[in-house]
Amino acid sequence: MNRYIIYTCLFLYQFISVTGVSQVHPDTVALSLPEVVELAKSASIASKQALTTRETKYWEYRTYRSNYQPQLSLSGTLPGYKKTFTEVLQPDGTIKFQSVHNNNSSLDLSFSQSIAATGGTIFGTTQLQRFDDFDRKNDPLYNSTPFGIGYNQPLFQFNQLRWDRKIAPLKYKESVQAFTEDMEQIAIQASSYYFVLLLAQVNQQIAETNLVNTRNILRIANEKYKLGKLSRNEILQLQLEQLKSEKAAGVARRDREIASLNLRSYIGMQHMDKILLLLPGTQTRMQVSIDKALTEAYENRSDATAFIRRVAEARRDVAKARGENGLNATLKMQLGYSKSGSSISQAYRSPQEQQEVQVAFTIPILDWGRSKSRTKTAEANLQFTNYAVEQDKQTFAQEILTQVTLYDMMRGQVLLTADADSIASEKYRIAEEKYILGNFGITDLSIAFQEKDQAKRDHIMALRDLWSSYYQLRYLSLYDFEQQQKITYQKKYTSTDF
């Protein structure tokens, strides 16, 4: 570990000396990986889309909950004026068109309460109706229902409310978990853009440093050539290397500009002119247990909740198919009072009892196996869903197992590439000194040159793979293994409506 720290410090020293971080331009913004991820979560278009989806699901859930609350409504027809001719069937079968000129107004204040356990509905009402006959100039007539209460109960039918109570909370829980997953997915994408720019930044640093070194070596080689210590062929080779270095520096600058534009666009910071990314650290001390990752994933992931919800929906479809197969009946009972009169006071004076009981039913006599087919189809879909969920559970667990294993491997790769980078840098320094002293050929110097550059790139890519595995683990488990706590965004990145 101490050796790794020494190598890392050497690498950081070389990195800073090349980039000039100590002399950052005033318009340049230096950003670390956690800062880039945080910016993406708070300001990117993807985070705003995730928040909008989260709010949509929240209000859908509020709509579902309102179905189980008492409903109060006022309805009516004011006025109900009509002046026209209408056909009237006579006793002898002929039709006469009679003048109709009246007003038929009404008001109805009613409440209802659904009963999830039975699927029935309790309701109450109070009504007042007024009728004016303008043709006959009669006194207005009033009809009132001061009080009425009743109950509607479907018999032998599918209970939608009971199944919604099982499934809707699962959907809402999924939406909460999906929002957390979306935010972690943003972190994954932001880290990807981060390392693309970091590698482009390092490539530019390498290219510019190599260009400076090539020019210096060529200057020294020209002096040796004048003294007859070098051949014309070696001078031409160095001139070719300089041209290659100039081309590589130009390509590296272009790639860095493109990568910078992509990163700024994704994290929502287009106003930043120049970005300098800092080399990220490592997660070598963080320990990840496969059992812990699986446990947290089954508790936190929307996919795990979806496993339960998908089976519940399939069972609901079976219950619905069976409920629509055979006798369907509805029981309606109503008690209350009603009265009519020529004035409002008469309509409410000594009202008479009002009672109603009815059972409406439908019995299929011959449907050519339609009901049975619907039931069998639903049962087959339930069986298929059970198999599909089991397969998805295996894939779910395998994905986490693979990612934990990959993360452990990446930790080792970072240590190895750090060693390789330090060794390659030292080897190139020695080769450069030997070449200047005349003890090394141009071919050997070129090989050391390429090994140094590749070792540095390999270390950056190993860091990229390590951090990618780190954010993938957070996404797959929704658990922060550093802080040893679940990842939540209940108070952060949400609107005040929550």
C-alpha positions as CSV (number, residue, x, y, z in Angstrom):
1,M,0.0,0.0,0.0
2,N,2.9,2.4,0.8
3,R,4.4,1.6,-2.5
4,Y,1.2,2.4,-4.2
5,I,0.9,5.8,-2.4
6,I,4.4,6.7,-3.4
7,Y,3.6,5.8,-7.1
8,T,0.4,7.7,-6.9
9,C,2.1,10.8,-5.6
10,L,4.7,10.5,-8.3
11,F,2.0,10.2,-10.9
12,L,0.1,13.2,-9.5
13,Y,3.4,15.2,-9.5
14,Q,3.9,14.4,-13.1
15,F,0.3,15.1,-13.9
16,I,0.4,18.6,-12.2
17,S,3.8,19.5,-13.7
18,V,2.5,18.7,-17.2
19,T,-1.0,20.3,-16.9
20,G,0.1,23.3,-15.0
21,V,-2.7,22.9,-12.4
22,S,-0.7,25.2,-10.1
23,Q,-1.1,27.9,-12.7
24,V,-4.7,27.4,-13.8
25,H,-6.1,30.1,-16.0
26,P,-8.6,32.3,-14.2
27,D,-11.3,31.3,-16.6
28,T,-10.7,27.6,-16.1
29,V,-12.8,25.6,-13.7
30,A,-11.2,22.7,-12.0
31,L,-13.6,19.9,-11.3
32,S,-13.3,16.6,-9.5
33,L,-15.3,13.5,-10.3
34,P,-17.8,13.9,-7.3
35,E,-18.3,17.5,-8.3
36,V,-19.2,16.5,-11.9
37,V,-21.6,13.8,-10.7
38,E,-23.3,16.3,-8.4
39,L,-23.6,18.9,-11.1
40,A,-25.2,16.3,-13.4
41,K,-27.7,15.2,-10.7
42,S,-28.8,18.8,-10.0
43,A,-28.6,20.6,-13.3
44,S,-28.7,18.1,-16.2
45,I,-31.7,17.7,-18.5
46,A,-31.7,14.0,-17.5
47,S,-32.2,14.9,-13.8
48,K,-35.1,17.2,-14.6
49,Q,-36.7,14.5,-16.7
50,A,-36.3,12.0,-13.8
51,L,-37.9,14.5,-11.4
52,T,-40.8,15.1,-13.8
53,T,-41.5,11.4,-14.1
54,R,-41.3,11.0,-10.3
55,E,-43.9,13.8,-9.8
56,T,-46.2,12.3,-12.4
57,K,-46.1,8.9,-10.6
58,Y,-46.7,10.7,-7.3
59,W,-49.9,12.4,-8.6
60,E,-51.1,9.1,-10.2
61,Y,-50.7,7.6,-6.7
62,R,-52.7,10.4,-5.2
63,T,-55.4,9.8,-7.8
64,Y,-55.6,6.2,-6.8
65,R,-55.9,7.0,-3.1
66,S,-58.7,9.4,-3.8
67,N,-60.8,6.5,-5.0
68,Y,-61.1,5.2,-1.4
69,Q,-62.1,8.6,0.1
70,P,-65.7,9.9,0.4
71,Q,-66.9,11.8,-2.6
72,L,-69.3,14.7,-2.4
73,S,-70.8,16.3,-5.5
74,L,-73.5,18.8,-6.4
75,S,-75.3,18.3,-9.7
76,G,-78.3,19.9,-11.2
77,T,-80.1,21.5,-14.2
78,L,-80.7,25.3,-13.8
79,P,-82.6,26.2,-15.8
80,G,-84.3,23.4,-17.6
81,Y,-86.4,25.6,-19.9
82,K,-88.0,24.1,-23.0
83,K,-90.4,25.5,-25.7
84,T,-91.0,23.2,-28.6
85,F,-93.4,20.8,-30.3
86,T,-93.1,17.1,-29.6
87,E,-94.8,14.0,-30.9
88,V,-97.5,12.3,-28.7
89,L,-98.8,8.9,-29.5
90,Q,-102.6,8.8,-29.3
91,P,-104.8,5.9,-28.2
92,D,-105.8,5.1,-31.7
93,G,-102.2,4.8,-32.8
94,T,-101.9,8.1,-34.5
95,I,-99.4,10.8,-33.6
96,K,-100.1,14.4,-32.7
97,F,-97.6,17.2,-32.2
98,Q,-98.3,19.0,-29.0
99,S,-96.8,22.3,-27.8
100,V,-94.5,21.9,-24.9
101,H,-93.5,25.0,-22.9
102,N,-92.1,24.3,-19.5
103,N,-89.2,24.5,-17.1
104,N,-87.9,21.4,-15.3
105,S,-85.1,22.3,-12.9
106,S,-83.4,20.2,-10.3
107,L,-80.6,20.1,-7.8
108,D,-79.0,17.0,-6.3
109,L,-76.4,16.9,-3.5
110,S,-75.0,13.4,-3.1
111,F,-72.1,11.6,-1.5
112,S,-70.6,8.2,-2.0
113,Q,-68.1,5.9,-0.3
114,S,-66.5,2.9,-1.9
115,I,-66.0,-0.3,0.2
116,A,-62.8,-1.9,-1.0
117,A,-63.4,-5.2,0.9
118,T,-66.6,-5.9,-0.9
119,G,-66.4,-3.7,-4.0
120,G,-69.7,-2.1,-3.1
121,T,-70.7,1.6,-2.7
122,I,-72.6,3.4,0.0
123,F,-74.4,6.5,-1.2
124,G,-76.6,9.2,0.1
125,T,-78.6,12.0,-1.6
126,T,-80.9,15.0,-1.1
127,Q,-82.8,16.3,-4.1
128,L,-85.2,19.1,-5.1
129,Q,-87.0,19.4,-8.4
130,R,-89.3,22.2,-9.7
131,F,-91.6,21.9,-12.7
132,D,-93.4,24.9,-14.4
133,D,-96.0,24.4,-17.1
134,F,-96.3,27.7,-19.0
135,D,-98.9,26.5,-21.5
136,R,-101.5,25.7,-18.8
137,K,-100.3,28.4,-16.4
138,N,-100.5,26.1,-13.5
139,D,-98.8,26.6,-10.2
140,P,-95.3,25.3,-10.0
141,L,-94.8,21.7,-8.7
142,Y,-92.1,20.7,-6.4
143,N,-90.7,17.2,-5.7
144,S,-88.2,16.7,-2.9
145,T,-86.1,13.9,-1.5
146,P,-85.0,15.3,1.8
147,F,-82.9,12.3,2.7
148,G,-82.0,9.1,0.9
149,I,-79.4,6.5,1.6
150,G,-78.5,3.3,-0.3
151,Y,-76.0,0.6,-1.1
152,N,-74.9,-0.9,-4.4
153,Q,-73.2,-4.3,-4.2
154,P,-71.9,-6.2,-7.2
155,L,-72.5,-9.9,-6.7
156,F,-70.1,-12.7,-8.0
157,Q,-68.1,-10.0,-9.9
158,F,-64.5,-8.9,-10.1
159,N,-63.5,-6.5,-7.3
160,Q,-61.3,-3.9,-8.9
161,L,-60.9,-1.8,-5.7
162,R,-59.4,-4.7,-3.7
163,W,-56.9,-5.6,-6.4
164,D,-55.9,-1.9,-6.9
165,R,-55.2,-1.7,-3.2
166,K,-52.6,-4.5,-3.6
167,I,-51.0,-3.3,-6.9
168,A,-51.1,0.5,-6.8
169,P,-48.8,0.8,-3.7
170,L,-46.3,-1.5,-5.4
171,K,-46.4,0.7,-8.5
172,Y,-45.8,3.8,-6.4
173,K,-42.9,2.1,-4.5
174,E,-41.4,1.2,-7.9
175,S,-41.6,4.8,-9.0
176,V,-39.8,6.0,-5.9
177,Q,-37.1,3.4,-6.4
178,A,-36.9,4.1,-10.1
179,F,-36.3,7.8,-9.4
180,T,-33.3,6.8,-7.2
181,E,-32.1,4.5,-10.0
182,D,-32.4,7.3,-12.5
183,M,-30.3,9.5,-10.4
184,E,-27.6,6.8,-10.1
185,Q,-27.8,6.2,-13.8
186,I,-27.1,9.9,-14.3
187,A,-24.0,9.4,-12.1
188,I,-22.9,6.5,-14.3
189,Q,-23.3,8.6,-17.5
190,A,-21.6,11.6,-16.0
191,S,-18.6,9.6,-14.9
192,S,-18.4,8.2,-18.5
193,Y,-18.3,11.7,-20.0
194,Y,-15.8,12.6,-17.2
195,F,-13.3,9.9,-18.1
196,V,-13.7,10.6,-21.8
197,L,-12.6,14.2,-21.2
198,L,-10.0,13.2,-18.7
199,L,-8.4,10.7,-21.1
200,A,-8.5,13.4,-23.9
201,Q,-7.0,15.9,-21.5
202,V,-4.2,13.4,-20.6
203,N,-3.7,12.6,-24.3
204,Q,-3.3,16.3,-25.0
205,Q,-0.8,16.7,-22.2
206,I,1.2,13.7,-23.4
207,A,1.1,15.0,-27.0
208,E,2.3,18.4,-26.0
209,T,5.0,17.1,-23.7
210,N,6.2,14.7,-26.4
211,L,6.3,17.5,-28.9
212,V,8.5,19.6,-26.5
213,N,10.7,16.6,-25.8
214,T,11.0,15.7,-29.5
215,R,12.0,19.3,-30.4
216,N,14.7,19.3,-27.7
217,I,16.0,15.9,-28.8
218,L,16.0,17.1,-32.4
219,R,17.9,20.2,-31.4
220,I,20.6,18.2,-29.6
221,A,20.7,15.7,-32.5
222,N,21.3,18.5,-35.0
223,E,24.4,19.5,-33.0
224,K,25.6,16.0,-33.0
225,Y,25.0,15.7,-36.7
226,K,27.2,18.8,-37.3
227,L,29.9,17.1,-35.3
228,G,29.5,13.9,-37.4
229,K,28.2,11.8,-34.5
230,L,24.8,11.0,-36.0
231,S,23.8,9.8,-39.4
232,R,21.5,11.7,-41.8
233,N,19.0,8.8,-41.5
234,E,18.6,9.4,-37.7
235,I,18.0,13.1,-38.2
236,L,15.3,12.3,-40.8
237,Q,13.7,9.9,-38.3
238,L,13.6,12.5,-35.6
239,Q,12.2,15.1,-38.0
240,L,9.5,12.5,-38.9
241,E,8.8,12.0,-35.1
242,Q,8.4,15.7,-34.7
243,L,5.9,15.9,-37.5
244,K,4.0,13.0,-35.9
245,S,4.1,14.8,-32.5
246,E,2.7,18.0,-34.0
247,K,-0.1,16.1,-35.7
248,A,-0.8,14.2,-32.5
249,A,-1.0,17.4,-30.5
250,G,-3.5,18.9,-33.0
251,V,-5.7,15.8,-32.9
252,A,-5.5,15.7,-29.1
253,R,-6.6,19.4,-28.8
254,R,-9.6,18.7,-31.1
255,D,-10.6,15.6,-29.2
256,R,-10.4,17.5,-25.9
257,E,-12.7,20.3,-27.2
258,I,-15.2,17.8,-28.4
259,A,-15.1,15.8,-25.1
260,S,-15.4,19.1,-23.1
261,L,-18.4,20.2,-25.1
262,N,-20.1,16.8,-24.5
263,L,-19.5,16.9,-20.8
264,R,-20.6,20.5,-20.4
265,S,-23.7,19.8,-22.4
266,Y,-24.7,16.8,-20.3
267,I,-24.1,18.3,-16.8
268,G,-26.0,21.5,-17.8
269,M,-23.0,23.8,-17.6
270,Q,-22.7,25.2,-21.1
271,H,-21.6,28.5,-19.7
272,M,-18.3,27.0,-18.6
273,D,-15.6,28.0,-21.1
274,K,-12.7,25.8,-19.9
275,I,-12.7,22.7,-17.7
276,L,-9.7,21.1,-16.1
277,L,-10.5,17.7,-14.6
278,L,-8.7,16.5,-11.5
279,L,-7.3,13.0,-11.3
280,P,-9.8,10.9,-9.2
281,G,-8.7,8.9,-6.2
282,T,-9.3,5.2,-5.7
283,Q,-11.8,3.1,-3.7
284,T,-9.2,0.5,-2.6
285,R,-10.4,0.5,1.1
286,M,-14.1,0.0,0.3
287,Q,-15.2,-3.6,0.9
288,V,-18.2,-5.0,-0.9
289,S,-20.0,-8.2,0.2
290,I,-22.0,-10.1,-2.4
291,D,-24.5,-11.2,0.2
292,K,-24.9,-7.6,1.4
293,A,-25.3,-6.3,-2.2
294,L,-27.9,-8.9,-3.0
295,T,-29.9,-8.2,0.2
296,E,-29.9,-4.4,-0.4
297,A,-30.8,-4.9,-4.1
298,Y,-33.9,-7.0,-3.3
299,E,-34.9,-4.4,-0.7
300,N,-34.2,-1.2,-2.8
301,R,-34.4,-1.9,-6.5
302,S,-37.5,-1.3,-8.6
303,D,-37.0,-4.5,-10.4
304,A,-37.3,-6.5,-7.2
305,T,-40.6,-4.7,-6.5
306,A,-41.7,-5.3,-10.0
307,F,-41.2,-9.1,-9.5
308,I,-44.0,-9.0,-6.9
309,R,-46.1,-6.6,-8.9
310,R,-46.0,-8.6,-12.1
311,V,-47.2,-11.8,-10.4
312,A,-49.9,-9.8,-8.6
313,E,-51.1,-8.3,-11.9
314,A,-51.2,-11.8,-13.5
315,R,-53.3,-13.1,-10.5
316,R,-55.6,-10.1,-10.8
317,D,-56.2,-10.9,-14.5
318,V,-57.1,-14.5,-13.5
319,A,-59.6,-13.2,-10.9
320,K,-61.0,-10.8,-13.4
321,A,-61.5,-13.5,-16.0
322,R,-63.2,-15.8,-13.5
323,G,-65.4,-12.9,-12.2
324,E,-66.7,-12.2,-15.7
325,N,-67.4,-15.9,-16.3
326,G,-70.9,-16.9,-15.2
327,L,-73.5,-15.2,-13.1
328,N,-73.1,-11.4,-12.8
329,A,-75.5,-9.6,-10.5
330,T,-75.9,-6.3,-8.7
331,L,-77.9,-5.6,-5.6
332,K,-79.2,-2.2,-5.0
333,M,-81.0,-1.1,-1.8
334,Q,-82.2,2.4,-1.0
335,L,-84.2,4.0,1.8
336,G,-85.4,7.5,2.2
337,Y,-88.2,10.0,2.1
338,S,-89.9,12.0,-0.7
339,K,-92.8,14.4,-1.1
340,S,-94.3,16.7,-3.7
341,G,-96.3,19.9,-3.4
342,S,-97.1,23.2,-4.9
343,S,-94.5,25.0,-2.8
344,I,-91.2,24.2,-1.2
345,S,-92.6,24.1,2.3
346,Q,-95.3,21.6,1.2
347,A,-92.7,19.5,-0.6
348,Y,-90.8,19.1,2.7
349,R,-93.8,18.8,5.1
350,S,-94.4,15.3,6.3
351,P,-92.4,13.4,3.7
352,Q,-93.4,9.8,2.8
353,E,-91.2,6.8,3.1
354,Q,-89.4,5.7,0.0
355,Q,-88.0,2.1,-0.4
356,E,-86.3,0.4,-3.3
357,V,-84.7,-3.1,-3.5
358,Q,-83.7,-4.7,-6.8
359,V,-81.3,-7.3,-8.1
360,A,-80.2,-7.1,-11.7
361,F,-78.4,-10.1,-13.1
362,T,-77.0,-11.6,-16.3
363,I,-76.5,-15.3,-16.9
364,P,-74.7,-16.4,-20.0
365,I,-76.6,-19.4,-21.5
366,L,-74.5,-20.0,-24.6
367,D,-71.1,-18.3,-25.3
368,W,-69.4,-21.1,-27.3
369,G,-66.6,-21.4,-24.7
370,R,-65.6,-17.7,-24.7
371,S,-65.6,-17.4,-20.9
372,K,-63.6,-20.6,-20.4
373,S,-61.1,-19.4,-23.0
374,R,-60.6,-16.1,-21.3
375,T,-60.0,-17.9,-18.0
376,K,-57.6,-20.4,-19.4
377,T,-55.7,-17.6,-21.2
378,A,-55.3,-15.7,-18.0
379,E,-54.2,-18.8,-16.1
380,A,-51.6,-19.6,-18.8
381,N,-50.3,-16.0,-18.6
382,L,-50.0,-16.3,-14.9
383,Q,-47.9,-19.5,-15.3
384,F,-45.7,-17.7,-17.9
385,T,-45.3,-14.7,-15.7
386,N,-44.1,-17.0,-12.8
387,Y,-41.5,-18.6,-15.1
388,A,-40.4,-15.2,-16.5
389,V,-40.0,-13.7,-13.0
390,E,-37.9,-16.6,-11.9
391,Q,-35.6,-16.2,-14.9
392,D,-35.4,-12.4,-14.3
393,K,-34.5,-13.1,-10.6
394,Q,-31.6,-15.3,-11.7
395,T,-30.4,-12.6,-14.1
396,F,-30.8,-10.0,-11.4
397,A,-28.6,-11.9,-9.0
398,Q,-26.1,-12.8,-11.6
399,E,-25.7,-9.2,-12.7
400,I,-24.9,-8.2,-9.1
401,L,-22.5,-11.1,-8.6
402,T,-20.6,-10.2,-11.8
403,Q,-20.4,-6.5,-10.8
404,V,-19.0,-7.2,-7.3
405,T,-16.4,-9.6,-8.8
406,L,-15.5,-7.0,-11.5
407,Y,-15.1,-4.3,-8.9
408,D,-12.6,-6.4,-6.9
409,M,-10.7,-7.1,-10.1
410,M,-10.6,-3.4,-11.0
411,R,-9.1,-2.5,-7.6
412,G,-6.2,-4.8,-8.4
413,Q,-5.8,-3.4,-11.9
414,V,-5.5,0.1,-10.6
415,L,-2.6,-0.9,-8.4
416,L,-0.8,-2.7,-11.3
417,T,-1.2,0.1,-13.8
418,A,0.0,2.6,-11.2
419,D,3.2,0.5,-10.9
420,A,3.5,0.1,-14.6
421,D,3.1,3.8,-15.2
422,S,5.8,4.6,-12.7
423,I,8.2,2.1,-14.1
424,A,7.6,3.2,-17.7
425,S,8.1,6.8,-16.8
426,E,11.4,6.0,-15.1
427,K,12.5,3.8,-18.1
428,Y,11.8,6.6,-20.5
429,R,13.8,9.1,-18.4
430,I,16.8,6.7,-18.4
431,A,16.4,6.0,-22.2
432,E,16.3,9.8,-22.9
433,E,19.4,10.4,-20.9
434,K,21.2,7.5,-22.6
435,Y,20.2,8.7,-26.0
436,I,21.5,12.2,-25.3
437,L,24.8,10.7,-24.1
438,G,24.9,8.6,-27.3
439,N,24.5,5.2,-25.6
440,F,21.0,4.5,-27.0
441,G,19.5,4.2,-30.5
442,I,16.5,6.1,-31.8
443,T,14.5,2.9,-32.1
444,D,15.0,2.0,-28.5
445,L,14.1,5.6,-27.5
446,S,10.9,5.4,-29.6
447,I,9.9,2.1,-27.9
448,A,10.4,3.6,-24.4
449,F,8.5,6.7,-25.6
450,Q,5.5,4.6,-26.6
451,E,5.6,2.4,-23.5
452,K,5.5,5.5,-21.3
453,D,2.5,7.0,-23.1
454,Q,0.6,3.7,-23.1
455,A,1.3,3.1,-19.4
456,K,-0.2,6.5,-18.5
457,R,-3.3,5.8,-20.6
458,D,-3.7,2.4,-19.2
459,H,-3.7,3.8,-15.7
460,I,-6.4,6.4,-16.6
461,M,-8.5,3.6,-18.2
462,A,-8.1,1.4,-15.1
463,L,-9.3,4.3,-13.0
464,R,-12.2,4.7,-15.4
465,D,-13.1,1.0,-15.1
466,L,-12.8,1.1,-11.3
467,W,-15.1,4.1,-10.9
468,S,-17.5,2.7,-13.5
469,S,-17.8,-0.4,-11.4
470,Y,-18.2,1.7,-8.3
471,Y,-21.2,3.6,-9.7
472,Q,-22.6,0.5,-11.3
473,L,-22.6,-1.2,-7.8
474,R,-24.5,1.8,-6.4
475,Y,-27.0,1.6,-9.2
476,L,-27.5,-2.1,-8.9
477,S,-27.9,-2.2,-5.1
478,L,-29.0,1.4,-4.4
479,Y,-26.7,1.2,-1.4
480,D,-23.8,3.4,-0.5
481,F,-21.0,1.0,0.6
482,E,-18.8,3.8,1.7
483,Q,-21.3,5.3,4.1
484,Q,-23.0,2.0,4.9
485,Q,-26.5,3.3,4.2
486,K,-29.3,3.2,1.6
487,I,-29.2,5.7,-1.2
488,T,-32.3,8.0,-1.0
489,Y,-33.3,11.2,-2.7
490,Q,-36.5,11.9,-0.7
491,K,-35.4,15.4,0.5
492,K,-33.0,16.2,-2.3
493,Y,-33.7,16.9,-5.9
494,T,-37.5,16.9,-5.3
495,S,-40.1,19.6,-5.5
496,T,-41.9,21.1,-2.5
497,D,-45.2,19.4,-3.6
498,F,-43.8,16.1,-2.1
